[in-house]
């Protein structure tokens, strides 16, 4: 396979970089690395809460239905509202 290929030398260079960071910057870096795991945890947590709300809504709907048999007024007015301002009390 490599019989008819000429021998060629290619110069290769690589560099090594090194940095020292303090503890404060290291903790920020650890938080940035763990942000993905935190995000996935929040996603599944909120999805579980949403599914729980949907299940509760379905259970309430199946057990009680959407009957609108309520004919009782929630707010009753003992007097008719007037559009004129009420007189000020005399002092």
PyMOL Python script that loads the backbone (N, CA, C, O; Angstrom):
from pymol import cmd

cmd.read_pdbstr("""\
ATOM      1  N   UNK A   1       0.816  -1.190   0.000  1.00  0.00           N
ATOM      2  CA  UNK A   1       0.000   0.000   0.000  1.00  0.00           C
ATOM      3  C   UNK A   1       0.866   1.263   0.000  1.00  0.00           C
ATOM      4  O   UNK A   1       0.550   2.232  -0.690  1.00  0.00           O
ATOM      5  N   UNK A   2       1.941   1.253   0.762  1.00  0.00           N
ATOM      6  CA  UNK A   2       2.789   2.437   0.842  1.00  0.00           C
ATOM      7  C   UNK A   2       4.091   2.281   0.045  1.00  0.00           C
ATOM      8  O   UNK A   2       5.048   3.005   0.320  1.00  0.00           O
ATOM      9  N   UNK A   3       4.164   1.375  -0.920  1.00  0.00           N
ATOM     10  CA  UNK A   3       5.404   1.108  -1.640  1.00  0.00           C
ATOM     11  C   UNK A   3       5.813   2.261  -2.553  1.00  0.00           C
ATOM     12  O   UNK A   3       6.989   2.620  -2.589  1.00  0.00           O
ATOM     13  N   UNK A   4       4.891   2.837  -3.277  1.00  0.00           N
ATOM     14  CA  UNK A   4       5.252   3.841  -4.275  1.00  0.00           C
ATOM     15  C   UNK A   4       5.118   5.278  -3.761  1.00  0.00           C
ATOM     16  O   UNK A   4       5.125   6.214  -4.562  1.00  0.00           O
ATOM     17  N   UNK A   5       5.002   5.464  -2.499  1.00  0.00           N
ATOM     18  CA  UNK A   5       4.894   6.805  -1.938  1.00  0.00           C
ATOM     19  C   UNK A   5       6.281   7.342  -1.612  1.00  0.00           C
ATOM     20  O   UNK A   5       7.108   6.629  -1.044  1.00  0.00           O
ATOM     21  N   UNK A   6       6.539   8.601  -1.972  1.00  0.00           N
ATOM     22  CA  UNK A   6       7.852   9.165  -1.606  1.00  0.00           C
ATOM     23  C   UNK A   6       7.885   9.513  -0.118  1.00  0.00           C
ATOM     24  O   UNK A   6       6.853   9.778   0.500  1.00  0.00           O
ATOM     25  N   UNK A   7       9.091   9.504   0.437  1.00  0.00           N
ATOM     26  CA  UNK A   7       9.249   9.869   1.837  1.00  0.00           C
ATOM     27  C   UNK A   7       9.273  11.382   1.956  1.00  0.00           C
ATOM     28  O   UNK A   7      10.108  12.049   1.345  1.00  0.00           O
ATOM     29  N   UNK A   8       8.351  11.922   2.746  1.00  0.00           N
ATOM     30  CA  UNK A   8       8.255  13.367   2.935  1.00  0.00           C
ATOM     31  C   UNK A   8       8.282  13.638   4.436  1.00  0.00           C
ATOM     32  O   UNK A   8       7.603  12.969   5.215  1.00  0.00           O
ATOM     33  N   UNK A   9       9.068  14.617   4.819  1.00  0.00           N
ATOM     34  CA  UNK A   9       9.117  15.022   6.213  1.00  0.00           C
ATOM     35  C   UNK A   9       8.354  16.324   6.359  1.00  0.00           C
ATOM     36  O   UNK A   9       8.623  17.300   5.658  1.00  0.00           O
ATOM     37  N   UNK A  10       7.409  16.330   7.268  1.00  0.00           N
ATOM     38  CA  UNK A  10       6.593  17.520   7.521  1.00  0.00           C
ATOM     39  C   UNK A  10       6.929  18.009   8.926  1.00  0.00           C
ATOM     40  O   UNK A  10       6.786  17.268   9.899  1.00  0.00           O
ATOM     41  N   UNK A  11       7.371  19.245   9.025  1.00  0.00           N
ATOM     42  CA  UNK A  11       7.664  19.747  10.371  1.00  0.00           C
ATOM     43  C   UNK A  11       6.374  19.939  11.170  1.00  0.00           C
ATOM     44  O   UNK A  11       5.374  20.431  10.647  1.00  0.00           O
ATOM     45  N   UNK A  12       6.413  19.559  12.399  1.00  0.00           N
ATOM     46  CA  UNK A  12       5.247  19.643  13.268  1.00  0.00           C
ATOM     47  C   UNK A  12       5.637  20.482  14.478  1.00  0.00           C
ATOM     48  O   UNK A  12       6.701  20.303  15.071  1.00  0.00           O
ATOM     49  N   UNK A  13       4.743  21.399  14.825  1.00  0.00           N
ATOM     50  CA  UNK A  13       4.969  22.218  16.010  1.00  0.00           C
ATOM     51  C   UNK A  13       3.722  22.145  16.881  1.00  0.00           C
ATOM     52  O   UNK A  13       2.601  22.125  16.373  1.00  0.00           O
ATOM     53  N   UNK A  14       3.916  22.106  18.155  1.00  0.00           N
ATOM     54  CA  UNK A  14       2.790  22.236  19.061  1.00  0.00           C
ATOM     55  C   UNK A  14       3.249  23.031  20.270  1.00  0.00           C
ATOM     56  O   UNK A  14       4.435  23.112  20.592  1.00  0.00           O
ATOM     57  N   UNK A  15       2.271  23.602  20.910  1.00  0.00           N
ATOM     58  CA  UNK A  15       2.557  24.467  22.046  1.00  0.00           C
ATOM     59  C   UNK A  15       1.855  23.914  23.280  1.00  0.00           C
ATOM     60  O   UNK A  15       0.807  23.275  23.182  1.00  0.00           O
ATOM     61  N   UNK A  16       2.425  24.160  24.393  1.00  0.00           N
ATOM     62  CA  UNK A  16       1.813  23.803  25.665  1.00  0.00           C
ATOM     63  C   UNK A  16       1.512  25.094  26.407  1.00  0.00           C
ATOM     64  O   UNK A  16       2.382  25.944  26.594  1.00  0.00           O
ATOM     65  N   UNK A  17       0.266  25.217  26.821  1.00  0.00           N
ATOM     66  CA  UNK A  17      -0.129  26.404  27.572  1.00  0.00           C
ATOM     67  C   UNK A  17      -0.518  25.986  28.975  1.00  0.00           C
ATOM     68  O   UNK A  17      -1.083  24.913  29.188  1.00  0.00           O
ATOM     69  N   UNK A  18      -0.210  26.842  29.918  1.00  0.00           N
ATOM     70  CA  UNK A  18      -0.489  26.541  31.299  1.00  0.00           C
ATOM     71  C   UNK A  18      -0.952  27.826  31.968  1.00  0.00           C
ATOM     72  O   UNK A  18      -0.433  28.908  31.693  1.00  0.00           O
ATOM     73  N   UNK A  19      -1.944  27.689  32.858  1.00  0.00           N
ATOM     74  CA  UNK A  19      -2.444  28.860  33.565  1.00  0.00           C
ATOM     75  C   UNK A  19      -2.723  28.470  35.011  1.00  0.00           C
ATOM     76  O   UNK A  19      -3.139  27.350  35.308  1.00  0.00           O
ATOM     77  N   UNK A  20      -2.486  29.404  35.878  1.00  0.00           N
ATOM     78  CA  UNK A  20      -2.802  29.215  37.287  1.00  0.00           C
ATOM     79  C   UNK A  20      -3.986  30.105  37.634  1.00  0.00           C
ATOM     80  O   UNK A  20      -3.998  31.289  37.298  1.00  0.00           O
ATOM     81  N   UNK A  21      -4.984  29.534  38.306  1.00  0.00           N
ATOM     82  CA  UNK A  21      -6.152  30.313  38.699  1.00  0.00           C
ATOM     83  C   UNK A  21      -6.325  30.216  40.209  1.00  0.00           C
ATOM     84  O   UNK A  21      -5.876  29.265  40.849  1.00  0.00           O
ATOM     85  N   UNK A  22      -6.985  31.223  40.754  1.00  0.00           N
ATOM     86  CA  UNK A  22      -7.218  31.209  42.194  1.00  0.00           C
ATOM     87  C   UNK A  22      -8.473  30.403  42.518  1.00  0.00           C
ATOM     88  O   UNK A  22      -9.167  29.933  41.617  1.00  0.00           O
ATOM     89  N   UNK A  23      -8.758  30.248  43.799  1.00  0.00           N
ATOM     90  CA  UNK A  23      -9.888  29.416  44.227  1.00  0.00           C
ATOM     91  C   UNK A  23     -11.230  30.008  43.811  1.00  0.00           C
ATOM     92  O   UNK A  23     -12.162  29.264  43.505  1.00  0.00           O
ATOM     93  N   UNK A  24     -11.341  31.326  43.794  1.00  0.00           N
ATOM     94  CA  UNK A  24     -12.600  31.973  43.419  1.00  0.00           C
ATOM     95  C   UNK A  24     -12.938  31.684  41.955  1.00  0.00           C
ATOM     96  O   UNK A  24     -14.072  31.332  41.629  1.00  0.00           O
ATOM     97  N   UNK A  25     -11.958  31.833  41.093  1.00  0.00           N
ATOM     98  CA  UNK A  25     -12.187  31.555  39.670  1.00  0.00           C
ATOM     99  C   UNK A  25     -12.413  30.065  39.430  1.00  0.00           C
ATOM    100  O   UNK A  25     -13.155  29.690  38.522  1.00  0.00           O
ATOM    101  N   UNK A  26     -11.790  29.226  40.223  1.00  0.00           N
ATOM    102  CA  UNK A  26     -11.999  27.777  40.093  1.00  0.00           C
ATOM    103  C   UNK A  26     -13.427  27.402  40.458  1.00  0.00           C
ATOM    104  O   UNK A  26     -14.023  26.546  39.805  1.00  0.00           O
ATOM    105  N   UNK A  27     -13.989  28.032  41.497  1.00  0.00           N
ATOM    106  CA  UNK A  27     -15.368  27.724  41.867  1.00  0.00           C
ATOM    107  C   UNK A  27     -16.339  28.193  40.792  1.00  0.00           C
ATOM    108  O   UNK A  27     -17.347  27.532  40.542  1.00  0.00           O
ATOM    109  N   UNK A  28     -16.049  29.324  40.152  1.00  0.00           N
ATOM    110  CA  UNK A  28     -16.902  29.790  39.046  1.00  0.00           C
ATOM    111  C   UNK A  28     -16.819  28.815  37.880  1.00  0.00           C
ATOM    112  O   UNK A  28     -17.827  28.527  37.235  1.00  0.00           O
ATOM    113  N   UNK A  29     -15.634  28.310  37.611  1.00  0.00           N
ATOM    114  CA  UNK A  29     -15.471  27.329  36.533  1.00  0.00           C
ATOM    115  C   UNK A  29     -16.207  26.034  36.820  1.00  0.00           C
ATOM    116  O   UNK A  29     -16.816  25.451  35.923  1.00  0.00           O
ATOM    117  N   UNK A  30     -16.155  25.576  38.076  1.00  0.00           N
ATOM    118  CA  UNK A  30     -16.890  24.359  38.447  1.00  0.00           C
ATOM    119  C   UNK A  30     -18.392  24.561  38.298  1.00  0.00           C
ATOM    120  O   UNK A  30     -19.109  23.658  37.866  1.00  0.00           O
ATOM    121  N   UNK A  31     -18.865  25.757  38.660  1.00  0.00           N
ATOM    122  CA  UNK A  31     -20.290  26.051  38.500  1.00  0.00           C
ATOM    123  C   UNK A  31     -20.682  26.054  37.023  1.00  0.00           C
ATOM    124  O   UNK A  31     -21.745  25.550  36.660  1.00  0.00           O
ATOM    125  N   UNK A  32     -19.831  26.617  36.176  1.00  0.00           N
ATOM    126  CA  UNK A  32     -20.117  26.637  34.739  1.00  0.00           C
ATOM    127  C   UNK A  32     -20.150  25.229  34.161  1.00  0.00           C
ATOM    128  O   UNK A  32     -20.957  24.931  33.280  1.00  0.00           O
ATOM    129  N   UNK A  33     -19.279  24.371  34.653  1.00  0.00           N
ATOM    130  CA  UNK A  33     -19.261  22.988  34.164  1.00  0.00           C
ATOM    131  C   UNK A  33     -20.499  22.233  34.635  1.00  0.00           C
ATOM    132  O   UNK A  33     -21.064  21.438  33.883  1.00  0.00           O
ATOM    133  N   UNK A  34     -20.925  22.475  35.878  1.00  0.00           N
ATOM    134  CA  UNK A  34     -22.085  21.760  36.405  1.00  0.00           C
ATOM    135  C   UNK A  34     -23.416  22.414  36.010  1.00  0.00           C
ATOM    136  O   UNK A  34     -24.475  21.902  36.372  1.00  0.00           O
ATOM    137  N   UNK A  35     -23.384  23.524  35.281  1.00  0.00           N
ATOM    138  CA  UNK A  35     -24.623  24.200  34.885  1.00  0.00           C
ATOM    139  C   UNK A  35     -25.484  23.320  33.981  1.00  0.00           C
ATOM    140  O   UNK A  35     -26.711  23.397  34.034  1.00  0.00           O
ATOM    141  N   UNK A  36     -24.868  22.502  33.171  1.00  0.00           N
ATOM    142  CA  UNK A  36     -25.631  21.603  32.295  1.00  0.00           C
ATOM    143  C   UNK A  36     -26.440  20.606  33.126  1.00  0.00           C
ATOM    144  O   UNK A  36     -27.617  20.374  32.851  1.00  0.00           O
ATOM    145  N   UNK A  37     -25.809  20.024  34.133  1.00  0.00           N
ATOM    146  CA  UNK A  37     -26.518  19.067  34.984  1.00  0.00           C
ATOM    147  C   UNK A  37     -27.628  19.760  35.767  1.00  0.00           C
ATOM    148  O   UNK A  37     -28.711  19.202  35.944  1.00  0.00           O
ATOM    149  N   UNK A  38     -27.361  20.965  36.231  1.00  0.00           N
ATOM    150  CA  UNK A  38     -28.389  21.724  36.950  1.00  0.00           C
ATOM    151  C   UNK A  38     -29.559  22.031  36.023  1.00  0.00           C
ATOM    152  O   UNK A  38     -30.718  21.931  36.426  1.00  0.00           O
ATOM    153  N   UNK A  39     -29.258  22.402  34.789  1.00  0.00           N
ATOM    154  CA  UNK A  39     -30.318  22.689  33.816  1.00  0.00           C
ATOM    155  C   UNK A  39     -31.184  21.473  33.522  1.00  0.00           C
ATOM    156  O   UNK A  39     -32.409  21.582  33.456  1.00  0.00           O
ATOM    157  N   UNK A  40     -30.551  20.312  33.346  1.00  0.00           N
ATOM    158  CA  UNK A  40     -31.322  19.088  33.102  1.00  0.00           C
ATOM    159  C   UNK A  40     -32.187  18.745  34.309  1.00  0.00           C
ATOM    160  O   UNK A  40     -33.332  18.321  34.156  1.00  0.00           O
ATOM    161  N   UNK A  41     -31.645  18.926  35.496  1.00  0.00           N
ATOM    162  CA  UNK A  41     -32.421  18.660  36.704  1.00  0.00           C
ATOM    163  C   UNK A  41     -33.632  19.562  36.813  1.00  0.00           C
ATOM    164  O   UNK A  41     -34.719  19.116  37.180  1.00  0.00           O
ATOM    165  N   UNK A  42     -33.439  20.852  36.490  1.00  0.00           N
ATOM    166  CA  UNK A  42     -34.569  21.785  36.528  1.00  0.00           C
ATOM    167  C   UNK A  42     -35.597  21.441  35.456  1.00  0.00           C
ATOM    168  O   UNK A  42     -36.800  21.549  35.694  1.00  0.00           O
ATOM    169  N   UNK A  43     -35.134  21.028  34.279  1.00  0.00           N
ATOM    170  CA  UNK A  43     -36.058  20.645  33.205  1.00  0.00           C
ATOM    171  C   UNK A  43     -36.948  19.490  33.647  1.00  0.00           C
ATOM    172  O   UNK A  43     -38.169  19.557  33.500  1.00  0.00           O
ATOM    173  N   UNK A  44     -36.347  18.432  34.188  1.00  0.00           N
ATOM    174  CA  UNK A  44     -37.137  17.282  34.602  1.00  0.00           C
ATOM    175  C   UNK A  44     -38.000  17.605  35.818  1.00  0.00           C
ATOM    176  O   UNK A  44     -39.099  17.068  35.955  1.00  0.00           O
ATOM    177  N   UNK A  45     -37.518  18.467  36.691  1.00  0.00           N
ATOM    178  CA  UNK A  45     -38.318  18.872  37.848  1.00  0.00           C
ATOM    179  C   UNK A  45     -39.565  19.631  37.435  1.00  0.00           C
ATOM    180  O   UNK A  45     -40.663  19.332  37.903  1.00  0.00           O
ATOM    181  N   UNK A  46     -39.396  20.629  36.545  1.00  0.00           N
ATOM    182  CA  UNK A  46     -40.555  21.393  36.076  1.00  0.00           C
ATOM    183  C   UNK A  46     -41.496  20.526  35.247  1.00  0.00           C
ATOM    184  O   UNK A  46     -42.712  20.706  35.302  1.00  0.00           O
ATOM    185  N   UNK A  47     -40.945  19.587  34.479  1.00  0.00           N
ATOM    186  CA  UNK A  47     -41.797  18.675  33.711  1.00  0.00           C
ATOM    187  C   UNK A  47     -42.615  17.791  34.645  1.00  0.00           C
ATOM    188  O   UNK A  47     -43.786  17.523  34.376  1.00  0.00           O
ATOM    189  N   UNK A  48     -42.010  17.337  35.739  1.00  0.00           N
ATOM    190  CA  UNK A  48     -42.739  16.508  36.703  1.00  0.00           C
ATOM    191  C   UNK A  48     -43.851  17.315  37.371  1.00  0.00           C
ATOM    192  O   UNK A  48     -44.953  16.803  37.572  1.00  0.00           O
ATOM    193  N   UNK A  49     -43.571  18.566  37.714  1.00  0.00           N
ATOM    194  CA  UNK A  49     -44.601  19.417  38.311  1.00  0.00           C
ATOM    195  C   UNK A  49     -45.740  19.642  37.322  1.00  0.00           C
ATOM    196  O   UNK A  49     -46.910  19.589  37.702  1.00  0.00           O
ATOM    197  N   UNK A  50     -45.408  19.891  36.061  1.00  0.00           N
ATOM    198  CA  UNK A  50     -46.432  20.085  35.037  1.00  0.00           C
ATOM    199  C   UNK A  50     -47.283  18.844  34.837  1.00  0.00           C
ATOM    200  O   UNK A  50     -48.505  18.942  34.723  1.00  0.00           O
ATOM    201  N   UNK A  51     -46.648  17.673  34.794  1.00  0.00           N
ATOM    202  CA  UNK A  51     -47.412  16.437  34.649  1.00  0.00           C
ATOM    203  C   UNK A  51     -48.307  16.192  35.859  1.00  0.00           C
ATOM    204  O   UNK A  51     -49.426  15.699  35.717  1.00  0.00           O
ATOM    205  N   UNK A  52     -47.817  16.534  37.043  1.00  0.00           N
ATOM    206  CA  UNK A  52     -48.629  16.381  38.249  1.00  0.00           C
ATOM    207  C   UNK A  52     -49.864  17.287  38.183  1.00  0.00           C
ATOM    208  O   UNK A  52     -50.961  16.865  38.551  1.00  0.00           O
ATOM    209  N   UNK A  53     -49.694  18.508  37.723  1.00  0.00           N
ATOM    210  CA  UNK A  53     -50.831  19.423  37.596  1.00  0.00           C
ATOM    211  C   UNK A  53     -51.830  18.893  36.566  1.00  0.00           C
ATOM    212  O   UNK A  53     -53.040  18.978  36.776  1.00  0.00           O
ATOM    213  N   UNK A  54     -51.333  18.351  35.462  1.00  0.00           N
ATOM    214  CA  UNK A  54     -52.221  17.793  34.434  1.00  0.00           C
ATOM    215  C   UNK A  54     -52.993  16.592  34.984  1.00  0.00           C
ATOM    216  O   UNK A  54     -54.194  16.464  34.746  1.00  0.00           O
ATOM    217  N   UNK A  55     -52.311  15.717  35.715  1.00  0.00           N
ATOM    218  CA  UNK A  55     -52.979  14.533  36.279  1.00  0.00           C
ATOM    219  C   UNK A  55     -54.033  14.961  37.289  1.00  0.00           C
ATOM    220  O   UNK A  55     -55.138  14.417  37.294  1.00  0.00           O
ATOM    221  N   UNK A  56     -53.712  15.923  38.142  1.00  0.00           N
ATOM    222  CA  UNK A  56     -54.701  16.404  39.112  1.00  0.00           C
ATOM    223  C   UNK A  56     -55.898  17.004  38.387  1.00  0.00           C
ATOM    224  O   UNK A  56     -57.038  16.761  38.783  1.00  0.00           O
ATOM    225  N   UNK A  57     -55.664  17.783  37.331  1.00  0.00           N
ATOM    226  CA  UNK A  57     -56.767  18.357  36.558  1.00  0.00           C
ATOM    227  C   UNK A  57     -57.630  17.293  35.916  1.00  0.00           C
ATOM    228  O   UNK A  57     -58.855  17.415  35.899  1.00  0.00           O
ATOM    229  N   UNK A  58     -57.006  16.242  35.383  1.00  0.00           N
ATOM    230  CA  UNK A  58     -57.781  15.156  34.769  1.00  0.00           C
ATOM    231  C   UNK A  58     -58.588  14.390  35.809  1.00  0.00           C
ATOM    232  O   UNK A  58     -59.735  14.023  35.556  1.00  0.00           O
ATOM    233  N   UNK A  59     -58.005  14.147  36.967  1.00  0.00           N
ATOM    234  CA  UNK A  59     -58.731  13.438  38.021  1.00  0.00           C
ATOM    235  C   UNK A  59     -59.931  14.252  38.483  1.00  0.00           C
ATOM    236  O   UNK A  59     -61.026  13.711  38.635  1.00  0.00           O
ATOM    237  N   UNK A  60     -59.735  15.544  38.705  1.00  0.00           N
ATOM    238  CA  UNK A  60     -60.845  16.399  39.137  1.00  0.00           C
ATOM    239  C   UNK A  60     -61.917  16.462  38.060  1.00  0.00           C
ATOM    240  O   UNK A  60     -63.108  16.431  38.371  1.00  0.00           O
ATOM    241  N   UNK A  61     -61.515  16.550  36.808  1.00  0.00           N
ATOM    242  CA  UNK A  61     -62.483  16.612  35.709  1.00  0.00           C
ATOM    243  C   UNK A  61     -63.274  15.313  35.593  1.00  0.00           C
ATOM    244  O   UNK A  61     -64.489  15.348  35.399  1.00  0.00           O
ATOM    245  N   UNK A  62     -62.605  14.173  35.709  1.00  0.00           N
ATOM    246  CA  UNK A  62     -63.296  12.895  35.580  1.00  0.00           C
ATOM    247  C   UNK A  62     -64.234  12.669  36.767  1.00  0.00           C
ATOM    248  O   UNK A  62     -65.345  12.169  36.591  1.00  0.00           O
ATOM    249  N   UNK A  63     -63.798  13.030  37.962  1.00  0.00           N
ATOM    250  CA  UNK A  63     -64.628  12.779  39.145  1.00  0.00           C
ATOM    251  C   UNK A  63     -65.801  13.735  39.259  1.00  0.00           C
ATOM    252  O   UNK A  63     -66.890  13.323  39.659  1.00  0.00           O
ATOM    253  N   UNK A  64     -65.605  15.002  38.917  1.00  0.00           N
ATOM    254  CA  UNK A  64     -66.653  16.005  39.119  1.00  0.00           C
ATOM    255  C   UNK A  64     -67.248  16.517  37.820  1.00  0.00           C
ATOM    256  O   UNK A  64     -68.363  17.037  37.824  1.00  0.00           O
ATOM    257  N   UNK A  65     -66.560  16.390  36.748  1.00  0.00           N
ATOM    258  CA  UNK A  65     -67.072  16.847  35.466  1.00  0.00           C
ATOM    259  C   UNK A  65     -67.102  18.365  35.369  1.00  0.00           C
ATOM    260  O   UNK A  65     -66.613  19.077  36.246  1.00  0.00           O
ATOM    261  N   UNK A  66     -67.685  18.833  34.286  1.00  0.00           N
ATOM    262  CA  UNK A  66     -67.780  20.277  34.042  1.00  0.00           C
ATOM    263  C   UNK A  66     -69.231  20.730  34.133  1.00  0.00           C
ATOM    264  O   UNK A  66     -69.646  21.620  33.391  1.00  0.00           O
ATOM    265  N   UNK A  67     -70.000  20.137  35.024  1.00  0.00           N
ATOM    266  CA  UNK A  67     -71.390  20.531  35.197  1.00  0.00           C
ATOM    267  C   UNK A  67     -71.449  21.944  35.745  1.00  0.00           C
ATOM    268  O   UNK A  67     -70.704  22.315  36.653  1.00  0.00           O
ATOM    269  N   UNK A  68     -72.348  22.717  35.174  1.00  0.00           N
ATOM    270  CA  UNK A  68     -72.515  24.093  35.677  1.00  0.00           C
ATOM    271  C   UNK A  68     -73.898  24.204  36.320  1.00  0.00           C
ATOM    272  O   UNK A  68     -74.758  24.949  35.851  1.00  0.00           O
ATOM    273  N   UNK A  69     -74.095  23.445  37.407  1.00  0.00           N
ATOM    274  CA  UNK A  69     -75.363  23.467  38.118  1.00  0.00           C
ATOM    275  C   UNK A  69     -75.417  24.580  39.152  1.00  0.00           C
ATOM    276  O   UNK A  69     -76.413  24.727  39.860  1.00  0.00           O
ATOM    277  N   UNK A  70     -74.374  25.346  39.240  1.00  0.00           N
ATOM    278  CA  UNK A  70     -74.348  26.421  40.217  1.00  0.00           C
ATOM    279  C   UNK A  70     -75.205  27.576  39.720  1.00  0.00           C
ATOM    280  O   UNK A  70     -74.881  28.211  38.716  1.00  0.00           O
ATOM    281  N   UNK A  71     -76.295  27.845  40.423  1.00  0.00           N
ATOM    282  CA  UNK A  71     -77.157  28.970  40.055  1.00  0.00           C
ATOM    283  C   UNK A  71     -77.141  30.048  41.124  1.00  0.00           C
ATOM    284  O   UNK A  71     -77.772  31.092  40.961  1.00  0.00           O
ATOM    285  N   UNK A  72     -76.439  29.813  42.200  1.00  0.00           N
ATOM    286  CA  UNK A  72     -76.378  30.765  43.286  1.00  0.00           C
ATOM    287  C   UNK A  72     -75.460  31.929  42.908  1.00  0.00           C
ATOM    288  O   UNK A  72     -74.375  31.733  42.358  1.00  0.00           O
ATOM    289  N   UNK A  73     -75.928  33.161  43.221  1.00  0.00           N
ATOM    290  CA  UNK A  73     -75.087  34.324  42.964  1.00  0.00           C
ATOM    291  C   UNK A  73     -74.001  34.408  44.014  1.00  0.00           C
ATOM    292  O   UNK A  73     -74.250  34.210  45.203  1.00  0.00           O
ATOM    293  N   UNK A  74     -72.810  34.700  43.568  1.00  0.00           N
ATOM    294  CA  UNK A  74     -71.714  34.825  44.501  1.00  0.00           C
ATOM    295  C   UNK A  74     -71.676  36.208  45.142  1.00  0.00           C
ATOM    296  O   UNK A  74     -71.298  36.353  46.305  1.00  0.00           O
ATOM    297  N   UNK A  75     -72.067  37.217  44.378  1.00  0.00           N
ATOM    298  CA  UNK A  75     -72.091  38.583  44.896  1.00  0.00           C
ATOM    299  C   UNK A  75     -73.517  39.089  44.774  1.00  0.00           C
ATOM    300  O   UNK A  75     -74.089  39.102  43.683  1.00  0.00           O
ATOM    301  N   UNK A  76     -74.081  39.498  45.880  1.00  0.00           N
ATOM    302  CA  UNK A  76     -75.428  40.053  45.851  1.00  0.00           C
ATOM    303  C   UNK A  76     -75.360  41.512  46.282  1.00  0.00           C
ATOM    304  O   UNK A  76     -74.587  41.878  47.168  1.00  0.00           O
ATOM    305  N   UNK A  77     -76.173  42.329  45.648  1.00  0.00           N
ATOM    306  CA  UNK A  77     -76.231  43.742  45.991  1.00  0.00           C
ATOM    307  C   UNK A  77     -77.497  43.996  46.793  1.00  0.00           C
ATOM    308  O   UNK A  77     -78.601  43.691  46.342  1.00  0.00           O
ATOM    309  N   UNK A  78     -77.332  44.554  47.981  1.00  0.00           N
ATOM    310  CA  UNK A  78     -78.501  44.829  48.811  1.00  0.00           C
ATOM    311  C   UNK A  78     -79.212  46.097  48.358  1.00  0.00           C
ATOM    312  O   UNK A  78     -80.393  46.294  48.646  1.00  0.00           O
ATOM    313  N   UNK A  79     -78.502  46.937  47.663  1.00  0.00           N
ATOM    314  CA  UNK A  79     -79.118  48.161  47.135  1.00  0.00           C
ATOM    315  C   UNK A  79     -78.603  48.376  45.726  1.00  0.00           C
ATOM    316  O   UNK A  79     -77.555  47.854  45.346  1.00  0.00           O
ATOM    317  N   UNK A  80     -79.334  49.133  44.973  1.00  0.00           N
ATOM    318  CA  UNK A  80     -78.915  49.398  43.611  1.00  0.00           C
ATOM    319  C   UNK A  80     -77.775  50.420  43.633  1.00  0.00           C
ATOM    320  O   UNK A  80     -77.832  51.393  44.385  1.00  0.00           O
ATOM    321  N   UNK A  81     -76.789  50.214  42.853  1.00  0.00           N
ATOM    322  CA  UNK A  81     -75.709  51.199  42.832  1.00  0.00           C
ATOM    323  C   UNK A  81     -76.186  52.475  42.143  1.00  0.00           C
ATOM    324  O   UNK A  81     -76.886  52.431  41.131  1.00  0.00           O
ATOM    325  N   UNK A  82     -75.802  53.579  42.701  1.00  0.00           N
ATOM    326  CA  UNK A  82     -76.185  54.859  42.097  1.00  0.00           C
ATOM    327  C   UNK A  82     -74.958  55.481  41.452  1.00  0.00           C
ATOM    328  O   UNK A  82     -73.830  55.289  41.907  1.00  0.00           O
ATOM    329  N   UNK A  83     -75.199  56.220  40.397  1.00  0.00           N
ATOM    330  CA  UNK A  83     -74.098  56.861  39.698  1.00  0.00           C
ATOM    331  C   UNK A  83     -73.767  58.225  40.289  1.00  0.00           C
ATOM    332  O   UNK A  83     -72.693  58.769  40.035  1.00  0.00           O
ATOM    333  N   UNK A  84     -74.690  58.782  41.080  1.00  0.00           N
ATOM    334  CA  UNK A  84     -74.422  60.097  41.684  1.00  0.00           C
ATOM    335  C   UNK A  84     -73.576  59.900  42.938  1.00  0.00           C
ATOM    336  O   UNK A  84     -73.707  58.891  43.631  1.00  0.00           O
ATOM    337  N   UNK A  85     -72.716  60.861  43.221  1.00  0.00           N
ATOM    338  CA  UNK A  85     -71.891  60.715  44.424  1.00  0.00           C
ATOM    339  C   UNK A  85     -72.733  60.833  45.676  1.00  0.00           C
ATOM    340  O   UNK A  85     -73.725  61.562  45.723  1.00  0.00           O
ATOM    341  N   UNK A  86     -72.310  60.099  46.684  1.00  0.00           N
ATOM    342  CA  UNK A  86     -73.052  60.148  47.944  1.00  0.00           C
ATOM    343  C   UNK A  86     -72.747  61.477  48.650  1.00  0.00           C
ATOM    344  O   UNK A  86     -71.636  61.997  48.544  1.00  0.00           O
ATOM    345  N   UNK A  87     -73.736  62.021  49.369  1.00  0.00           N
ATOM    346  CA  UNK A  87     -73.500  63.287  50.048  1.00  0.00           C
ATOM    347  C   UNK A  87     -72.498  63.130  51.175  1.00  0.00           C
ATOM    348  O   UNK A  87     -72.431  62.086  51.823  1.00  0.00           O
ATOM    349  N   UNK A  88     -71.724  64.173  51.400  1.00  0.00           N
ATOM    350  CA  UNK A  88     -70.733  64.144  52.462  1.00  0.00           C
ATOM    351  C   UNK A  88     -71.424  64.289  53.806  1.00  0.00           C
ATOM    352  O   UNK A  88     -72.387  65.050  53.910  1.00  0.00           O
ATOM    353  N   UNK A  89     -70.983  63.608  54.814  1.00  0.00           N
ATOM    354  CA  UNK A  89     -71.595  63.762  56.136  1.00  0.00           C
ATOM    355  C   UNK A  89     -71.265  65.137  56.715  1.00  0.00           C
ATOM    356  O   UNK A  89     -70.162  65.661  56.555  1.00  0.00           O
ATOM    357  N   UNK A  90     -72.271  65.700  57.397  1.00  0.00           N
ATOM    358  CA  UNK A  90     -72.055  67.011  58.007  1.00  0.00           C
ATOM    359  C   UNK A  90     -71.348  66.851  59.320  1.00  0.00           C
ATOM    360  O   UNK A  90     -71.606  65.919  60.081  1.00  0.00           O
ATOM    361  N   UNK A  91     -70.430  67.795  59.581  1.00  0.00           N
ATOM    362  CA  UNK A  91     -69.715  67.707  60.844  1.00  0.00           C
ATOM    363  C   UNK A  91     -70.081  68.798  61.794  1.00  0.00           C
ATOM    364  O   UNK A  91     -69.554  68.851  62.905  1.00  0.00           O
TER     365      UNK A  91
END
""", "prot")
cmd.dss("prot")
cmd.show_as("cartoon", "prot")
cmd.util.cbc("prot")
cmd.orient("prot")
